[in-house]
């Protein structure tokens, strides 16, 4: 007799994506079961021991603003913190922290174990259970009323598998509700579609559910390679998932093969740090989470170290390049362009005489250190030789070999902006399974998949972060719309509105959405409202207050190596001078209010970069005109005359949900968008 357990949501995988997805669903009141191959691998860091970095720090701040856990968890478990790119503009400032790997995993597991409605199950999911049902597709667009600002939108209710009636949050505001769309569905067409019914684990037990979130990371059919040695395991020697890939393929879900790699871990006692350059953290630590007290993160930090490869290192690699699985043709998968192995660096950048190597501790309670910058899949003996040519590593003792890992994943073009599969109702996907790389990218997708799975079951509008609103929006939009033939990595250069999407204002941008869906408390939201108003008032005051060319003012300017005034000017104009900051101006601004540093930081940025910020806001307005013109799901592109053949093919393949999304597809030109716009307007009039 088959044993059946009922639940609302099944999350497959408990890495960084799975943790955020499971916590989001459970916190929104849904009975949630998360499956992991080994409970000891919850929130495991199989590669680098850090959170954040260039652009990735932005993602962590946005996760926190929406009510996610990663920022809170790293604030509790970091051992060093540093703000990157401080010599550049605020758009590229990024927080990066070294993590205590074991403590990070332990702390996240504790959060999950204490979360109501969340059940952890150590088991291998072997089969995805689907059924064919009739679903309604939008068939005809008609005009709708203009955009509205919702206040006290009534929430619908949902009965969970435990019998609990769950309702969504009230008192919503500025909601991107369906009325904001210029096209609305009035008619519908029914068609057959695959729908999630549940999952089966290795023992045969079935979990019936209403939604499944796939967060399998690098475990699906994984194999690790060290030279000619190949082991069929997941990351860090964990058991791989051997059966689920076949089930997905049977359901018509196409899989592809990607690969990534990791460097060796060494015994720190065997290294000579005197030959390296010390890399200390910041004197004053800034927390990742908006809910963390800044005083709680002023801790004693652990140093990292910098050294370099050299020509001897490169010679050893070149002499043994035929033994690398990458160049011997053993590896099938495509690796990440922006995180190459040391073999790739030596071959592709042959003119470089050295490459940076960062020596990073893996925690306070271990001697193990991570050799960042030298990931490899070379054989054991070659690894020993090449690592020992690096200054400070001459007598290194390897604890864990560097290795490459191959795994199954999907082409994210099969996903909607909500991260639900287009052709499989109730099936959501997140993390490296979507073809991305990195803990932060995975956590961001996990949070969004969890939110949207919950919104679907609760009968609520989905949450889609647009490119103009967050790095999360850029990440997901790039994944689902671009032909990513290698693991995707977030970078600041990918965000066209990065001056607006700074890490310092993530709460101002996204807190409202976290509150809307129910993951952010009223108190947290009210503080953001107060903060927003305080910034506006102080910017207006600084523009209004004038200072003349009095002796006291001239003396102040001279003391700060700033040119004297010839006529009166506003405090805002003085603040635009690079040598003067908000705090310095206090000497000639006795009437200023007492404001917290997070508010004064925003005031200074708003004034100094006002022209650039305003220009980007105008660009966003143009962007949103297309982004809010929705395309019905059932549109037949063959009926749209004057569309080029390539455009028809791309539109049929990707099935974009808006004209903005369609405009970002390669092969779709501005002329095609105009044709599509005219067609939709004519159809609307009919």
C-alpha positions as CSV (number, residue, x, y, z in Angstrom):
1,X,0.0,0.0,0.0
2,X,1.4,3.4,-1.0
3,X,2.0,5.8,1.8
4,X,0.7,9.3,0.9
5,X,1.4,12.5,2.8
6,X,-0.4,15.8,1.9
7,X,1.3,19.1,2.0
8,X,0.9,22.5,0.2
9,X,4.3,23.0,-1.3
10,X,7.3,20.7,-1.9
11,X,10.7,22.3,-2.2
12,X,13.3,20.0,-3.7
13,X,16.8,21.0,-2.4
14,X,17.9,22.9,0.7
15,X,20.7,25.0,-0.7
16,X,20.6,28.8,-0.8
17,X,17.6,28.8,-3.2
18,X,15.7,26.0,-1.4
19,X,16.1,27.7,2.0
20,X,14.7,31.0,0.8
21,X,11.9,29.3,-1.1
22,X,10.8,27.1,1.8
23,X,11.0,29.9,4.4
24,X,8.9,32.3,2.1
25,X,6.2,29.7,1.6
26,X,6.1,28.7,5.3
27,X,6.1,32.3,6.5
28,X,3.1,33.0,4.3
29,X,1.2,30.2,6.0
30,X,1.6,27.3,3.6
31,X,2.4,23.8,4.8
32,X,5.8,23.3,3.3
33,X,8.1,20.3,3.0
34,X,11.7,20.8,2.0
35,X,13.7,17.8,0.8
36,X,17.5,17.5,1.1
37,X,19.9,14.7,0.3
38,X,21.5,15.3,3.7
39,X,20.3,17.6,6.4
40,X,24.0,18.4,7.1
41,X,24.1,20.1,3.7
42,X,21.4,22.7,4.4
43,X,22.7,26.1,3.2
44,X,26.1,24.5,2.6
45,X,28.7,26.6,0.8
46,X,30.4,24.0,-1.4
47,X,32.6,26.7,-3.1
48,X,33.8,30.1,-1.8
49,X,33.3,31.0,1.8
50,X,31.8,34.5,1.3
51,X,28.5,36.3,0.7
52,X,28.2,39.4,-1.4
53,X,30.7,41.1,-3.7
54,X,30.3,43.2,-6.7
55,X,26.6,43.2,-7.7
56,X,26.0,40.2,-5.5
57,X,25.9,42.5,-2.5
58,X,23.1,44.3,-4.2
59,X,21.2,41.0,-4.5
60,X,21.6,40.2,-0.8
61,X,20.3,43.7,0.2
62,X,17.3,43.2,-2.1
63,X,16.6,39.8,-0.6
64,X,16.6,41.3,2.8
65,X,14.4,44.2,1.7
66,X,11.8,41.7,0.5
67,X,11.9,39.7,3.7
68,X,14.4,37.0,2.9
69,X,16.9,35.4,5.3
70,X,20.4,35.5,3.7
71,X,21.3,39.0,4.9
72,X,20.2,38.2,8.5
73,X,22.1,34.9,8.5
74,X,25.4,36.3,7.2
75,X,25.3,39.2,9.7
76,X,25.2,36.5,12.5
77,X,28.0,34.4,11.1
78,X,30.5,36.5,9.2
79,X,34.2,36.7,10.2
80,X,35.3,39.6,7.9
81,X,33.4,42.4,6.2
82,X,34.5,44.9,3.5
83,X,32.8,47.4,1.3
84,X,34.2,47.1,-2.3
85,X,34.6,49.8,-4.9
86,X,34.5,52.7,-2.3
87,X,36.8,54.8,-4.5
88,X,34.1,54.7,-7.2
89,X,30.5,56.0,-7.3
90,X,27.8,54.7,-5.0
91,X,26.1,52.7,-7.9
92,X,28.9,50.1,-7.7
93,X,29.6,50.1,-3.9
94,X,29.1,46.4,-2.9
95,X,29.4,44.8,0.5
96,X,31.3,41.5,0.7
97,X,31.7,39.3,3.8
98,X,33.8,36.3,4.6
99,X,31.5,33.6,6.2
100,X,32.2,31.0,8.8
101,X,31.0,28.2,6.5
102,X,30.0,25.7,9.2
103,X,28.3,28.4,11.4
104,X,26.4,29.8,8.4
105,X,24.9,26.4,7.6
106,X,24.2,25.7,11.3
107,X,22.4,29.0,11.8
108,X,20.3,28.7,8.7
109,X,19.3,25.2,9.6
110,X,18.3,26.4,13.1
111,X,16.1,29.1,11.5
112,X,14.4,26.5,9.3
113,X,13.9,24.0,12.1
114,X,12.1,26.7,14.2
115,X,9.9,28.0,11.4
116,X,6.2,27.2,11.8
117,X,4.6,25.2,8.9
118,X,8.1,24.1,7.6
119,X,9.1,20.4,7.6
120,X,12.6,19.2,6.7
121,X,12.9,15.7,5.2
122,X,16.2,14.0,4.4
123,X,15.2,12.0,1.3
124,X,16.0,11.8,-2.4
125,X,13.1,12.9,-4.6
126,X,13.1,10.4,-7.5
127,X,9.9,11.4,-9.4
128,X,7.8,14.4,-10.3
129,X,4.1,13.5,-10.4
130,X,2.1,15.4,-13.0
131,X,-1.4,15.2,-14.4
132,X,-3.0,16.6,-17.5
133,X,-5.7,19.2,-16.9
134,X,-7.7,21.8,-18.8
135,X,-6.5,25.3,-18.0
136,X,-7.7,28.7,-19.2
137,X,-5.5,30.8,-21.4
138,X,-6.0,34.5,-22.1
139,X,-7.5,34.8,-25.6
140,X,-8.4,38.4,-26.3
141,X,-7.1,41.7,-24.9
142,X,-9.5,44.5,-24.1
143,X,-9.0,48.0,-22.8
144,X,-8.9,48.4,-19.0
145,X,-9.2,51.3,-16.6
146,X,-6.0,53.3,-15.9
147,X,-3.5,52.3,-13.2
148,X,-4.9,52.5,-9.7
149,X,-3.3,52.9,-6.3
150,X,-4.8,50.3,-4.0
151,X,-5.6,51.0,-0.4
152,X,-7.0,48.3,1.7
153,X,-7.3,45.8,-1.1
154,X,-9.4,42.9,0.0
155,X,-7.4,39.6,0.4
156,X,-8.7,36.3,-0.7
157,X,-8.4,33.2,1.5
158,X,-6.8,29.8,1.0
159,X,-7.3,26.6,3.0
160,X,-4.0,24.8,3.6
161,X,-3.5,21.1,3.8
162,X,-3.6,21.4,7.6
163,X,-7.1,23.0,7.4
164,X,-5.8,26.4,8.3
165,X,-7.5,29.3,6.5
166,X,-4.8,31.7,5.3
167,X,-5.4,35.2,4.1
168,X,-3.0,37.7,2.6
169,X,-1.9,41.0,4.0
170,X,-4.2,44.0,4.0
171,X,-3.6,47.8,3.7
172,X,-1.7,47.5,0.4
173,X,-0.3,50.5,-1.4
174,X,0.9,51.5,-4.9
175,X,0.3,47.9,-5.9
176,X,1.2,46.7,-9.3
177,X,-2.2,45.2,-9.7
178,X,-3.6,43.9,-12.9
179,X,-5.5,47.1,-13.5
180,X,-2.2,48.8,-14.2
181,X,-2.1,46.9,-17.4
182,X,-3.3,48.5,-20.6
183,X,-4.5,45.2,-21.9
184,X,-6.8,42.9,-19.9
185,X,-8.2,39.6,-20.7
186,X,-12.0,39.3,-21.3
187,X,-12.3,36.0,-23.0
188,X,-10.5,32.8,-22.4
189,X,-9.7,29.6,-24.2
190,X,-9.2,26.2,-22.7
191,X,-6.3,23.9,-23.5
192,X,-4.6,20.9,-22.1
193,X,-1.7,21.6,-19.8
194,X,0.5,19.6,-17.4
195,X,-0.1,20.3,-13.7
196,X,1.9,19.4,-10.6
197,X,0.3,16.7,-8.5
198,X,3.2,15.8,-6.1
199,X,6.5,14.1,-5.8
200,X,7.7,10.6,-4.9
201,X,10.8,9.9,-2.8
202,X,13.2,6.9,-3.1
203,X,11.3,4.8,-0.5
204,X,8.1,5.1,-2.5
205,X,6.3,7.6,-0.2
206,X,4.3,10.1,-2.2
207,X,3.9,13.7,-1.2
208,X,0.8,15.2,-2.7
209,X,1.0,19.0,-3.1
210,X,-0.3,22.0,-5.1
211,X,3.1,23.4,-6.1
212,X,6.7,22.2,-6.4
213,X,9.8,24.3,-6.4
214,X,12.9,22.7,-8.0
215,X,16.1,24.0,-6.3
216,X,18.4,21.1,-7.1
217,X,21.6,23.1,-7.4
218,X,24.5,21.0,-8.7
219,X,23.2,17.7,-7.5
220,X,21.2,16.3,-10.5
221,X,23.3,13.5,-12.1
222,X,26.4,15.2,-10.8
223,X,29.9,13.9,-11.3
224,X,33.1,15.4,-9.9
225,X,36.4,15.3,-11.9
226,X,40.0,15.5,-10.7
227,X,42.1,14.7,-13.7
228,X,41.3,11.2,-14.9
229,X,39.5,10.4,-11.7
230,X,35.7,10.7,-11.9
231,X,33.3,10.1,-9.0
232,X,29.5,10.2,-9.3
233,X,28.9,12.5,-6.3
234,X,27.4,15.8,-5.6
235,X,29.4,18.8,-4.3
236,X,31.7,18.3,-1.3
237,X,31.4,14.5,-1.6
238,X,27.6,14.6,-0.9
239,X,25.3,12.0,-2.5
240,X,24.1,13.1,-5.9
241,X,20.5,12.9,-7.1
242,X,20.5,10.1,-9.6
243,X,16.8,9.6,-10.6
244,X,15.0,12.9,-10.8
245,X,16.5,13.8,-14.2
246,X,14.9,10.9,-15.9
247,X,11.5,11.8,-14.5
248,X,11.9,15.4,-15.6
249,X,12.8,14.2,-19.1
250,X,9.8,12.0,-19.3
251,X,7.6,15.0,-18.4
252,X,9.0,16.7,-21.5
253,X,11.3,19.1,-19.5
254,X,14.5,19.5,-21.5
255,X,17.8,19.4,-19.6
256,X,21.2,20.7,-20.4
257,X,24.6,20.1,-18.9
258,X,26.6,22.8,-17.1
259,X,29.8,22.6,-15.1
260,X,31.5,24.6,-12.4
261,X,34.6,24.2,-10.3
262,X,36.2,24.9,-7.0
263,X,39.8,25.3,-5.8
264,X,41.7,23.3,-3.2
265,X,41.3,23.7,0.6
266,X,44.5,23.7,2.6
267,X,45.7,23.4,6.2
268,X,46.4,27.0,7.1
269,X,49.2,25.9,9.4
270,X,51.2,24.8,6.4
271,X,51.2,28.3,4.8
272,X,53.7,31.1,5.2
273,X,51.6,34.2,5.5
274,X,54.7,36.5,5.8
275,X,55.1,36.1,2.0
276,X,51.6,37.3,1.4
277,X,49.9,40.7,1.6
278,X,47.3,40.9,4.5
279,X,43.8,41.9,3.5
280,X,41.9,43.3,6.5
281,X,38.2,44.1,6.8
282,X,36.7,47.6,7.3
283,X,37.2,49.4,10.6
284,X,33.5,50.1,10.8
285,X,31.3,47.2,9.6
286,X,28.0,47.9,7.7
287,X,25.5,45.1,8.2
288,X,23.7,43.4,5.2
289,X,20.3,43.3,6.9
290,X,18.2,46.4,7.5
291,X,17.0,44.7,10.7
292,X,20.5,44.1,12.2
293,X,21.7,46.6,14.8
294,X,24.9,48.1,13.4
295,X,26.5,47.7,16.8
296,X,26.0,44.0,16.8
297,X,28.3,43.5,13.8
298,X,31.3,45.4,15.3
299,X,33.3,42.3,16.0
300,X,36.9,41.1,15.9
301,X,37.6,40.2,12.3
302,X,39.8,37.5,10.7
303,X,42.3,38.6,8.1
304,X,42.5,37.3,4.5
305,X,45.7,37.3,2.4
306,X,46.7,38.0,-1.2
307,X,49.4,36.3,-3.2
308,X,50.0,35.6,-6.9
309,X,50.8,32.8,-9.4
310,X,53.9,33.1,-11.5
311,X,55.6,31.8,-14.6
312,X,56.6,28.6,-12.9
313,X,53.0,27.9,-12.0
314,X,51.9,28.6,-15.5
315,X,54.7,26.3,-17.0
316,X,53.5,23.4,-14.9
317,X,49.9,23.9,-16.1
318,X,50.9,24.2,-19.7
319,X,53.1,21.1,-19.5
320,X,50.1,19.1,-18.2
321,X,47.2,20.7,-20.0
322,X,46.4,17.5,-21.8
323,X,45.6,15.9,-18.4
324,X,43.0,18.5,-17.6
325,X,39.5,17.1,-18.1
326,X,38.4,20.4,-19.6
327,X,41.0,20.2,-22.4
328,X,41.0,16.4,-22.7
329,X,37.4,16.5,-23.8
330,X,36.2,14.5,-20.7
331,X,34.0,17.4,-19.4
332,X,30.7,17.7,-21.4
333,X,29.2,20.7,-19.6
334,X,29.8,24.4,-20.3
335,X,31.6,26.3,-17.5
336,X,31.1,29.9,-16.2
337,X,32.9,32.6,-18.3
338,X,33.4,34.9,-15.4
339,X,34.8,32.4,-12.9
340,X,37.4,30.4,-15.0
341,X,39.7,27.7,-13.7
342,X,43.4,28.5,-13.4
343,X,43.9,26.3,-16.5
344,X,41.5,28.5,-18.5
345,X,43.3,31.7,-17.2
346,X,46.7,30.4,-18.3
347,X,45.5,29.3,-21.8
348,X,43.1,32.2,-22.6
349,X,45.3,35.0,-21.0
350,X,48.7,33.7,-22.1
351,X,50.1,37.3,-22.0
352,X,49.5,37.5,-18.2
353,X,52.6,36.7,-16.1
354,X,50.6,36.3,-12.9
355,X,47.1,36.0,-11.5
356,X,45.7,37.0,-8.1
357,X,45.2,34.3,-5.4
358,X,43.3,35.1,-2.3
359,X,43.8,32.9,0.8
360,X,40.5,33.0,2.8
361,X,39.8,31.3,6.1
362,X,36.7,29.0,6.1
363,X,35.8,29.7,9.7
364,X,36.9,30.5,13.2
365,X,36.9,26.9,14.4
366,X,38.9,25.4,11.6
367,X,42.4,25.6,10.1
368,X,41.0,25.0,6.6
369,X,41.6,27.9,4.1
370,X,40.2,28.4,0.6
371,X,42.5,29.2,-2.3
372,X,40.3,31.7,-4.2
373,X,41.4,32.3,-7.8
374,X,42.9,28.8,-8.4
375,X,39.9,26.5,-9.1
376,X,41.1,23.5,-11.1
377,X,40.3,20.0,-12.3
378,X,43.9,19.0,-12.8
379,X,45.1,15.6,-11.4
380,X,46.2,15.3,-7.8
381,X,50.0,15.3,-8.5
382,X,49.7,18.4,-10.8
383,X,47.7,20.3,-8.2
384,X,50.4,19.6,-5.6
385,X,53.1,20.9,-8.0
386,X,51.4,24.0,-9.2
387,X,50.1,25.2,-5.8
388,X,53.5,24.9,-4.2
389,X,55.0,27.4,-6.7
390,X,52.8,30.2,-5.3
391,X,54.6,32.4,-2.7
392,X,53.5,31.4,0.8
393,X,52.2,28.0,-0.4
394,X,55.6,26.3,-0.9
395,X,54.9,23.7,1.8
396,X,51.1,23.6,1.6
397,X,49.2,20.5,2.6
398,X,45.9,20.0,0.7
399,X,42.9,18.9,2.7
400,X,40.5,18.8,-0.2
401,X,41.4,18.7,-3.8
402,X,40.2,21.2,-6.3
403,X,37.6,19.6,-8.6
404,X,35.2,20.3,-11.4
405,X,31.5,19.3,-11.2
406,X,29.0,18.6,-14.0
407,X,25.3,18.6,-13.4
408,X,21.9,18.8,-15.1
409,X,19.9,22.0,-15.3
410,X,17.3,23.6,-17.5
411,X,17.2,26.4,-20.1
412,X,15.5,29.2,-18.1
413,X,13.7,30.3,-21.3
414,X,11.1,27.8,-20.4
415,X,10.1,29.9,-17.4
416,X,7.7,32.8,-16.9
417,X,8.8,36.0,-15.0
418,X,7.3,34.4,-11.9
419,X,9.8,31.4,-12.3
420,X,6.9,29.1,-13.0
421,X,7.3,26.8,-16.0
422,X,5.3,27.9,-19.0
423,X,4.0,24.5,-19.8
424,X,3.9,22.9,-16.3
425,X,1.3,24.5,-14.0
426,X,2.5,24.8,-10.4
427,X,6.1,23.9,-11.2
428,X,8.6,26.6,-10.1
429,X,12.3,26.5,-10.6
430,X,15.2,28.5,-8.9
431,X,18.9,28.6,-8.4
432,X,21.6,26.8,-10.3
433,X,18.9,24.5,-11.8
434,X,18.0,27.6,-13.8
435,X,21.5,27.9,-15.3
436,X,22.8,30.5,-12.9
437,X,25.9,30.5,-10.7
438,X,26.5,31.9,-7.2
439,X,24.9,31.7,-3.8
440,X,23.3,35.1,-4.0
441,X,21.8,34.6,-7.5
442,X,20.3,31.3,-6.2
443,X,18.9,32.8,-3.0
444,X,17.3,35.7,-4.9
445,X,15.5,33.2,-7.3
446,X,14.5,31.0,-4.4
447,X,12.9,33.8,-2.6
448,X,11.0,34.9,-5.7
449,X,9.9,31.4,-6.6
450,X,8.7,30.8,-3.1
451,X,6.8,34.1,-3.0
452,X,5.1,33.4,-6.4
453,X,4.2,29.8,-5.5
454,X,2.5,31.1,-2.4
455,X,0.8,33.9,-4.3
456,X,-0.5,31.4,-6.8
457,X,-2.0,29.1,-4.1
458,X,-3.4,32.1,-2.1
459,X,-5.1,33.5,-5.2
460,X,-3.0,36.7,-5.1
461,X,-1.3,38.7,-7.9
462,X,2.2,37.5,-8.5
463,X,5.3,39.5,-7.6
464,X,7.5,40.4,-10.6
465,X,10.4,42.8,-9.9
466,X,11.1,44.8,-13.1
467,X,14.6,45.6,-14.4
468,X,14.1,49.2,-13.4
469,X,13.3,48.2,-9.8
470,X,16.0,45.8,-8.8
471,X,19.0,43.6,-9.6
472,X,16.6,40.7,-8.9
473,X,14.5,41.9,-11.8
474,X,17.6,42.1,-14.1
475,X,18.7,38.6,-13.0
476,X,15.4,36.9,-13.7
477,X,14.7,38.9,-16.9
478,X,18.2,37.9,-18.3
479,X,17.7,34.3,-17.4
480,X,14.3,33.9,-19.0
481,X,14.9,36.0,-22.1
482,X,18.5,35.5,-23.1
483,X,20.1,32.5,-24.7
484,X,22.5,31.7,-21.8
485,X,24.8,29.0,-23.0
486,X,26.9,29.1,-19.8
487,X,26.2,29.6,-16.1
488,X,24.9,33.1,-15.6
489,X,26.6,35.5,-13.2
490,X,25.2,38.8,-11.9
491,X,27.4,41.9,-12.6
492,X,26.7,45.6,-12.2
493,X,27.3,46.2,-15.9
494,X,24.2,44.1,-16.6
495,X,21.9,46.6,-14.9
496,X,21.2,49.6,-17.2
497,X,19.6,51.6,-14.4
498,X,22.3,50.8,-11.8
499,X,22.5,54.4,-10.5
500,X,18.9,53.9,-9.3
501,X,19.5,50.3,-8.1
502,X,22.1,51.0,-5.5
503,X,22.6,48.7,-2.6
504,X,22.1,51.6,-0.2
505,X,18.5,52.2,-1.2
506,X,17.2,48.6,-1.6
507,X,14.8,49.1,1.3
508,X,13.3,52.3,-0.4
509,X,12.9,50.3,-3.6
510,X,11.6,47.0,-2.5
511,X,10.4,47.0,1.1
512,X,6.9,47.9,0.0
513,X,6.7,44.7,-2.1
514,X,7.9,42.6,0.9
515,X,5.1,44.2,2.9
516,X,2.6,43.6,0.2
517,X,3.1,39.9,0.0
518,X,3.4,39.5,3.8
519,X,7.1,38.9,4.5
520,X,7.8,42.4,5.9
521,X,6.2,43.6,9.1
522,X,4.1,46.8,9.4
523,X,6.8,48.3,11.7
524,X,9.5,47.7,9.1
525,X,7.4,49.2,6.4
526,X,6.4,52.2,8.4
527,X,10.0,53.0,9.1
528,X,10.7,53.0,5.4
529,X,7.8,55.4,4.8
530,X,9.2,57.7,7.5
531,X,12.7,57.4,6.0
532,X,11.4,58.3,2.5
533,X,9.6,61.4,3.8
534,X,12.6,62.5,6.0
535,X,14.9,62.3,2.9
536,X,12.5,64.4,0.8
537,X,12.1,67.0,3.5
538,X,15.9,67.3,4.1
539,X,16.7,67.6,0.4
540,X,14.1,70.4,0.1
541,X,15.5,72.1,3.2
542,X,19.2,72.0,1.9
543,X,18.0,73.5,-1.4
544,X,16.2,76.3,0.4
545,X,18.8,77.3,3.0
546,X,21.2,79.9,1.6
547,X,24.6,80.8,3.0
548,X,26.3,84.1,2.2
549,X,30.0,85.0,1.9
550,X,30.3,85.8,5.6
551,X,33.8,85.5,7.2
552,X,32.7,82.4,9.2
553,X,31.6,80.7,6.0
554,X,34.8,81.6,4.1
555,X,36.9,80.4,7.0
556,X,35.1,77.0,7.0
557,X,35.6,76.7,3.2
558,X,39.3,77.5,3.5
559,X,39.8,75.0,6.3
560,X,38.3,72.3,4.0
561,X,40.4,73.3,1.0
562,X,37.2,74.5,-0.8
563,X,37.1,77.6,-3.0
564,X,35.5,80.7,-1.3
565,X,32.1,82.1,-2.1
566,X,31.6,85.2,-4.2
567,X,27.8,85.2,-3.9
568,X,25.3,83.4,-1.7
569,X,24.5,79.8,-2.5
570,X,22.4,77.0,-1.1
571,X,23.7,74.3,1.2
572,X,22.7,71.8,-1.5
573,X,25.1,73.5,-3.9
574,X,27.9,73.3,-1.4
575,X,27.2,69.7,-0.8
576,X,27.9,69.0,-4.5
577,X,31.5,69.9,-3.9
578,X,33.5,66.6,-3.5
579,X,35.6,67.9,-0.6
580,X,32.5,68.7,1.4
581,X,30.2,66.2,2.9
582,X,26.9,66.3,4.8
583,X,28.6,65.9,8.1
584,X,31.2,68.6,7.4
585,X,28.5,71.1,6.6
586,X,27.1,70.9,10.1
587,X,29.6,73.6,11.1
588,X,27.7,76.2,9.0
589,X,24.2,74.6,9.3
590,X,23.0,75.1,12.9
591,X,19.4,74.6,12.0
592,X,19.7,71.0,10.7
593,X,17.5,68.3,12.2
594,X,18.9,65.2,13.9
595,X,18.8,62.4,11.3
596,X,20.2,58.9,11.3
597,X,23.2,58.0,9.1
598,X,21.1,55.9,6.7
599,X,18.9,59.0,6.0
600,X,21.8,61.4,5.6
601,X,23.6,59.0,3.2
602,X,20.5,59.1,0.9
603,X,20.3,62.9,1.2
604,X,23.9,63.3,0.1
605,X,23.5,60.9,-2.9
606,X,20.2,62.4,-4.0
607,X,21.7,65.9,-4.1
608,X,25.1,65.1,-5.6
609,X,23.8,62.8,-8.3
610,X,20.5,64.6,-8.9
611,X,21.0,65.2,-12.7
612,X,22.1,61.6,-13.4
613,X,19.3,60.1,-11.2
614,X,16.7,62.3,-12.9
615,X,17.9,61.2,-16.3
616,X,17.6,57.5,-15.4
617,X,14.2,58.1,-14.0
618,X,13.0,59.5,-17.3
619,X,14.5,56.5,-19.1
620,X,12.6,54.2,-16.7
621,X,9.3,56.0,-17.6
622,X,9.9,55.2,-21.2
623,X,10.8,51.6,-20.4
624,X,7.6,51.1,-18.3
625,X,5.4,52.2,-21.2
626,X,6.3,49.0,-23.0
627,X,6.7,46.9,-19.9
628,X,3.0,47.5,-18.9
629,X,1.7,46.6,-22.4
630,X,0.8,43.0,-21.8
631,X,0.6,40.3,-24.5
632,X,-2.1,37.7,-24.1
633,X,-0.7,34.2,-23.6
634,X,-2.8,32.7,-26.4
635,X,-1.8,35.1,-29.2
636,X,-1.0,33.5,-32.5
637,X,2.1,35.2,-34.0
638,X,1.4,33.7,-37.3
639,X,-1.6,35.9,-37.6
640,X,0.5,39.1,-37.1
641,X,1.2,40.3,-40.6
642,X,4.4,42.2,-41.4
643,X,6.4,40.4,-38.6
644,X,9.7,39.2,-39.8
645,X,10.2,35.4,-39.8
646,X,13.0,35.5,-37.2
647,X,10.8,37.7,-34.9
648,X,7.9,35.2,-35.2
649,X,10.2,32.3,-34.3
650,X,11.6,34.1,-31.3
651,X,8.2,35.3,-30.1
652,X,6.8,31.8,-30.4
653,X,9.7,30.3,-28.6
654,X,9.9,32.7,-25.6
655,X,6.1,33.7,-25.4
656,X,6.9,37.1,-23.8
657,X,4.3,38.5,-21.4
658,X,4.8,42.1,-22.3
659,X,6.1,44.3,-25.1
660,X,9.0,45.3,-23.0
661,X,10.0,41.6,-22.5
662,X,9.5,41.1,-26.3
663,X,11.7,44.0,-27.1
664,X,14.7,42.5,-25.2
665,X,14.7,39.3,-27.2
666,X,17.6,38.9,-29.6
667,X,16.2,38.8,-33.2
668,X,13.2,41.1,-32.4
669,X,13.8,44.6,-33.7
670,X,12.1,47.9,-32.8
671,X,10.2,47.7,-36.1
672,X,8.8,44.3,-35.0
673,X,7.7,45.8,-31.7
674,X,5.8,48.6,-33.6
675,X,4.1,46.0,-35.8
676,X,3.1,44.0,-32.7
677,X,1.9,47.2,-30.9
678,X,-0.4,48.2,-33.9
679,X,-1.7,44.6,-34.1
680,X,-2.7,44.6,-30.4
681,X,-4.3,48.0,-30.6
682,X,-6.4,47.0,-33.6
683,X,-7.4,43.8,-31.8
684,X,-8.3,45.8,-28.8
685,X,-10.6,48.1,-30.8
686,X,-12.3,45.1,-32.3
